[in-house]
């Protein structure tokens, strides 16, 4: 991981902690995202982690149905699905 990627990952980790958020990432996400994730796994594993989390915010780096599942399991929590940004 480059120095810039380390810096960005560190900033993401600080923001997640500050916001009481958890980052769940699917295996097919970019390595940089995987390195920032609290949990890395397949759809079932991430749904289980979403259901068990005590965080107020769930950030799900995956596909729409995974974020929808997390929201169904946690109707009282905010679930965010980041969009990819092309560079």
N, C-alpha and C positions, 0 to 999 in steps of 0.2 A: 504494500500500500504506500502510495506517495505521501510526502509530507502534507500536501494540501488535503488529501483524502483523510489522513489522520486528524488533521485540524477540524475538518468538517464533521467527522465521526465524533470527535470529542464535543463539539458544539451541539450535535444532535443528542448525545447522551445527557448533557447538562440540561437541555430543554425538556427532554423526556422526564427527567427527575423533577425539575421545577414544576411541570404541569401534571405530575402524578399520572404519567402515561406509560403504556407498554407498547413496544414495537414488535409485531409479529410478522415474520417474513417467510414466504414460500421458498422452497429449494431453488426454483428457477429464477429468482431475483439475482441481480448483479451482485458480485462478491462484496462490493463496497457496502451495499445495503445489508447483506447478510452479516457483515462484521459489526454493524450497528445494532442488529436485532437482539431483543431480549430472548426470543425464541425463534428457532428456525426449524421448519418441518413441512410435512405435507398438509393437505386440507383438513384431514381429520384431527391431526395433532394440534394444529392451530386453533380449530374450533374448541377443542378441549381446553387449551390454554386460555382462550378468550372467555370461556365459561367460568374458569377458576380464578381469573385475575381479580385483584382488589383495586386495580388502577381505575381512575375516573375516566380515562380516555384510552381507547384502543386504536392504535394506528396499524392498519393491516396492509402490508405490502404484498398484494396478491391480486386476485380478480374480483369483480363485483359480487359474485355469489358468495365468496368467502366473507366479505364485509357485511353482506346481508345476513348471513348466518350468525356472525358475531353480534349483530344488532338484535336479531331475534332472541338470542341467548341472553342478551344484556340490554333490555329495552330502556333502562334508566341511565345507561352510559352513552357517551359520545363516541361514535365509531368513525374514523377517518380513513379514506382510501386515497392515498397520494396518486397524482397523475405523473406519468413519465414526462420528463422534459428533454427534448432532443438538443444536443449540443453540437 
